[in-house]
């Protein structure tokens, strides 16, 4: 069964600290993996997208890694800011279907305290 | 900021009413999507469209219907709202990228049926 599991479910850190969010998936065949940030009451915003051949991609203070062999991805946030408080969603696309079927994780709720 | 707009942002309405949730995008994207999201849960695809006059049901069974008469407009309609329809509805669109993944999300409509 194709699944995307994220951990932890929620995380609280102090402003300025680093953190790492995890995403494990069983989706096959794999096409790509995307991390979204969703602020409360807003729609998700894409942070990074990685294909099979990419193992690291950065977007400012956000760095995503992908290990396609172990089917794991992580999102590392450096020097966290209060504005990083949000839900971070991992989405995996399979290859082959015309829609590019998407599998969503339930997200990690990150809270950054001052 | 993505140019995709949803109205209304919030709607509280009684059972049995007909509801139309509006979604418009100004990017000329051919592909548009409707997702349903409950708190702490993953997004579920309920409808999608590849272009004008093209609509398909998604993974999650839904009593809603959609139409795509113009490229920029993808409204979702509930003929007779029920409390089970209470949820957040997110509209998204994507252009000609390689993944068929939604690139831009609207900020959603939070629907409450009394």
Interface residues (C-beta under 8 A of the other chain):
Chain A: X4 X31 X32 X34 X41 X42 X43 X44 X45 X46 X49 X89 X91 X93 X98 X99 X100 X101 X102 X104 X105 X106 X107 X109
Chain B: X2 X4 X40 X41 X42 X43 X44 X45 X48 X59 X90 X92 X99 X100 X101 X102 X103 X105 X106 X107 X108 X110
